[in-house]
Amino acid sequence: MAKQVSPSEAKFKINIKEGIVEIEGNDTFVERHLEKFEEICKAAIQDVVARRIDNVRNTDRIFFPKRNVHQREFTTLATSHSMKTSNKHLNRQQATLSPIPVDLKGNDNKIGLREFNDQKRPVSHYEKTAVFVYYLTKFNQQLEVKFGEILSCYEEVGEKKPSIADIVKNSIRYKGWLCQGSNKFSTVLTISGENFVGFDLPQNKDSASAVIEQHGRDLLCR
């Protein structure tokens, strides 16, 4: 017959924070109560966790990011729609851009654009646009150049016309050869653009190849 355990011989130690339950007593007493305490502790822990989750969900800390997510999604959609609308509007404006008559012929006082373009031999549209703006600034004494005048330069040299607005915008942002004029359809030559056209063009391909070849030799020698 199992020995009865007196209250002084039985000890319980429960640490809810760490989830520890200690039972001291004889084997019969421990086995009888251990499973019950495990079930009680598990149920208590699950209940506490569930309550904490419910409490957190009811605070602004959870709902605020959710509202932000929806707000960001709405903002993204609105921005995307705005960008599409803006691009359509810009495309319509570009479509309405027409060449503006400008004096591009040579005379006793200046060189013609065709001859000047042949001397500089620009390759990309960025280089061509810089050359045209340089010509109109230096030879025609213009303080700024309109997009329509650049289109006339393309016609004068017999080149296919690009999207001038995009070329100027990217040249301003990435090349630094041009800057914004007094309105969105005009531009101004920068010091960097003046130096590029005046001193760096035409690009000497033979000289560039020689420099690259020599640089390769130097690397091999090291």
Secondary structure, 3 states (H helix, E strand, C coil): CCCCCCCCCCEEEEECCCCEEEEECCHHHHHHHHHHHHHHHHHHHHHHHHHHHHHHHCCHHHHHHHHHHHHHHHHHHHHHHHHHHHHHHHHHHHHHCCCCCCCCCCCCCCCCHHHHHHHHCCCCHHHHHHHHHHHHHHCCCCCCEEHHHHHHHHHHHCCCCCCHHHHHHHHHHHHCCEEECCCCCEEEECHHHHHHHHHHCCCCHHHHHHHHHHHHHHHHHC
